Amino acid sequence: MTSATPPAAAPLVTPAYMHTMAAYNAAMNRRLYDAAARLSAQDRVKDRGAFWGSIHRTLAHILWGDQTWMSRFDGWPKPAAAMQDGPDAYPDFAELTRVRADADTRIIEWANRVTPAWLAEDLVWFSGAAQREIRMNKSLLVTHFFNHQTHHR
């Protein structure tokens, strides 16, 4: 009986994966915002027991999360609001929609610039939520970044 060395596993998170996920998230955000736009303002802000209460606040939280991660990944300005206040940063739905669409365009542009070498690196940042410095592989963090949107949608 002979033993063979298993082949090296191919990375799961690649620039192609990132491009696909960025385009997917932008498309799903357009669909979600189009559906939310058909609701009355009163229905969008009604507390429905979701993670952040209302549909509007949940959409704003997703945007806050994207802005926070993109400040770490691509040098975007950090959101001015803390996580607990992020859902209230864009009280006007039209402005929230505009900022979301701009963020999606910029995320796609960023995803198109990412290299395998960048994905293999670690990212070190101070987490306000954990109140400590954290080091983690960028490919794992990119997976979290895209899953966060999907989780809340």
C-alpha positions as CSV (number, residue, x, y, z in Angstrom):
1,M,0.0,0.0,0.0
2,T,1.5,3.4,-1.0
3,S,0.6,6.7,0.5
4,A,0.3,9.7,-1.7
5,T,0.6,13.3,-0.7
6,P,-2.7,15.0,-1.3
7,P,-2.6,17.9,-3.7
8,A,-2.5,21.4,-2.3
9,A,-5.9,22.8,-1.9
10,A,-6.7,25.7,-4.2
11,P,-7.7,28.9,-2.4
12,L,-11.5,29.3,-2.0
13,V,-11.4,33.0,-2.0
14,T,-9.9,34.3,-5.3
15,P,-10.2,37.6,-7.1
16,A,-12.8,35.9,-9.4
17,Y,-14.8,35.0,-6.4
18,M,-14.6,38.5,-5.1
19,H,-15.7,40.0,-8.4
20,T,-18.7,37.5,-8.5
21,M,-19.7,38.3,-4.9
22,A,-19.4,42.0,-5.4
23,A,-21.6,41.9,-8.5
24,Y,-24.1,39.5,-6.8
25,N,-24.4,41.8,-3.7
26,A,-24.9,44.9,-5.9
27,A,-27.7,43.1,-7.8
28,M,-29.3,41.8,-4.6
29,N,-29.1,45.3,-3.0
30,R,-30.8,46.8,-6.1
31,R,-33.6,44.3,-5.8
32,L,-34.0,44.8,-2.1
33,Y,-34.0,48.6,-2.4
34,D,-36.4,48.5,-5.2
35,A,-38.8,46.4,-3.1
36,A,-38.3,48.7,-0.1
37,A,-39.0,51.7,-2.3
38,R,-42.5,50.3,-3.0
39,L,-43.3,50.4,0.8
40,S,-44.5,53.5,2.4
41,A,-42.0,55.5,4.5
42,Q,-44.1,54.5,7.5
43,D,-43.8,50.8,6.7
44,R,-40.0,51.0,6.0
45,V,-39.4,52.5,9.5
46,K,-41.9,50.3,11.4
47,D,-40.2,48.1,14.0
48,R,-40.6,44.6,12.8
49,G,-38.4,42.9,15.3
50,A,-35.6,42.5,12.9
51,F,-31.9,42.7,14.0
52,W,-32.0,46.5,13.8
53,G,-35.8,47.0,14.2
54,S,-37.0,48.3,11.0
55,I,-36.3,47.5,7.3
56,H,-34.8,51.0,7.0
57,R,-32.5,50.6,10.0
58,T,-31.4,47.2,8.9
59,L,-30.5,48.5,5.4
60,A,-28.5,51.3,7.0
61,H,-26.7,48.8,9.3
62,I,-25.7,46.7,6.3
63,L,-24.3,49.9,4.7
64,W,-22.5,50.8,7.9
65,G,-20.9,47.4,8.0
66,D,-19.7,47.7,4.4
67,Q,-18.3,51.1,5.0
68,T,-16.5,49.9,8.1
69,W,-14.9,46.9,6.4
70,M,-14.1,49.0,3.3
71,S,-12.3,51.5,5.6
72,R,-10.1,48.6,6.6
73,F,-9.8,46.9,3.2
74,D,-9.5,49.9,0.8
75,G,-9.0,53.1,2.9
76,W,-12.5,54.4,2.8
77,P,-13.4,56.9,5.5
78,K,-14.7,55.2,8.6
79,P,-18.3,55.8,9.3
80,A,-18.8,58.7,11.7
81,A,-21.3,56.8,13.8
82,A,-20.6,53.9,16.1
83,M,-22.1,50.5,15.3
84,Q,-25.1,51.1,17.6
85,D,-25.8,54.5,15.9
86,G,-25.0,53.4,12.3
87,P,-28.7,52.4,11.6
88,D,-29.7,56.0,12.2
89,A,-26.9,57.6,10.0
90,Y,-29.2,58.0,6.9
91,P,-32.7,58.9,8.0
92,D,-33.7,59.8,4.5
93,F,-34.4,56.8,2.3
94,A,-33.4,58.5,-0.9
95,E,-30.0,59.4,0.5
96,L,-29.6,55.9,1.9
97,T,-30.4,54.5,-1.6
98,R,-27.9,56.8,-3.3
99,V,-25.1,56.0,-0.8
100,R,-25.8,52.3,-1.1
101,A,-25.6,52.4,-4.9
102,D,-22.3,54.4,-4.8
103,A,-20.9,51.9,-2.2
104,D,-21.8,48.9,-4.4
105,T,-20.1,50.5,-7.4
106,R,-17.0,51.2,-5.4
107,I,-17.0,47.7,-3.9
108,I,-17.0,46.2,-7.4
109,E,-14.1,48.5,-8.4
110,W,-12.2,47.4,-5.3
111,A,-12.9,43.7,-5.9
112,N,-11.5,44.1,-9.5
113,R,-8.2,45.4,-8.1
114,V,-7.7,42.7,-5.4
115,T,-4.8,40.3,-6.0
116,P,-4.1,36.8,-4.7
117,A,-1.2,38.2,-2.8
118,W,-3.5,40.7,-1.0
119,L,-5.9,37.9,-0.1
120,A,-3.1,35.8,1.4
121,E,-2.1,38.6,3.8
122,D,-3.4,39.2,7.3
123,L,-5.2,42.3,8.3
124,V,-4.7,43.9,11.7
125,W,-7.2,46.3,13.1
126,F,-8.7,47.6,16.3
127,S,-12.2,46.3,16.8
128,G,-14.4,48.7,18.6
129,A,-16.9,45.8,19.3
130,A,-14.3,43.6,20.8
131,Q,-12.2,46.5,22.3
132,R,-8.9,44.9,21.2
133,E,-6.6,44.5,18.2
134,I,-7.4,41.6,15.9
135,R,-5.3,39.9,13.3
136,M,-7.0,37.7,10.7
137,N,-6.5,36.5,7.1
138,K,-8.0,38.8,4.5
139,S,-9.6,36.0,2.6
140,L,-11.5,34.9,5.7
141,L,-12.5,38.5,6.3
142,V,-13.7,39.0,2.7
143,T,-15.9,36.0,3.2
144,H,-17.4,37.5,6.4
145,F,-17.8,40.9,4.5
146,F,-20.0,39.4,1.8
147,N,-21.8,37.0,4.2
148,H,-22.8,39.9,6.4
149,Q,-24.9,41.4,3.7
150,T,-26.5,38.1,2.8
151,H,-27.2,37.4,6.5
152,H,-29.2,40.5,6.9
153,R,-31.0,40.5,3.5
